[in-house]
Amino acid sequence: MSPAPLHLECSLDKEMYYHGESIAVNVQITNNSNKTVKKIRIAVRQFADICLFSTAQYKCPVAVFETESASDGLPIKPSQTLSKVFYITPLLDDNRDKRGLALDGKLKHEDTNLASSTILREESHKENLGIIVQYKVKVKLVVAYGGDLSVELPFTLSHPKPQEEFEKPVPTATDETETPDTSKEQEAPPLDANLIQFDSSMEPTRHDEDDDLIFEDFARLRLKGVEGEGTEA
């Protein structure tokens, strides 16, 4: 490189992405050198470490994007800058013919995706995991007459969290006791109500007058009997 530096700064919009989601790569370039940046190459690479009897690593690009178009601000001549966001999406459909690729499932299954990233913990041993999968975004600047510049950004590729199904609450026995049926209480008569009611509007009938005469005759005969017992004594 020339004595004046060529500055490259890259970042991702987040650390974790789901399968099928586009990755936003923010690229900022400051060319203080006397050379020209002709091309920008962005690649998503999968790293698969096989940790069995011996350790082996496989590197496979799963998405590649290159541009040298003027619409993307290229070429970048000396004393020029560039700030742009590029989008790239790693998909299994674009990598079915590649070998040494780690997958979640089999190629013949429709729901198969690229292998998700392995979450490593400090206390975990690589030998117990078997295969460790990691992903990185590599941004490379192709400079005229050599002296390319590149940077790598790690990220996590995972499946989305399954949606939880909420069930309707089932009423319990306590709920039924707390909400009694008020319609039955309204139908029940009050405790101090007079259960025996007489109809005062009705006029006395012939049968009622005969009952009064019989009662008077019975009272008169009983009175005579009492007087007769008094005279005998």
Secondary structure as UniProt FT lines:
FT   STRAND          6..12
FT   STRAND          16..18
FT   TURN            19..20
FT   STRAND          23..31
FT   STRAND          37..51
FT   STRAND          55..67
FT   HELIX           70..72
FT   TURN            78..79
FT   STRAND          81..88
FT   HELIX           92..94
FT   TURN            96..97
FT   STRAND          103..104
FT   TURN            107..108
FT   TURN            110..111
FT   STRAND          113..114
FT   TURN            122..123
FT   HELIX           126..129
FT   STRAND          131..143
FT   TURN            144..145
FT   STRAND          149..158
FT   HELIX           173..178
FT   HELIX           182..187
FT   TURN            191..192
FT   TURN            200..201
FT   HELIX           206..232
//
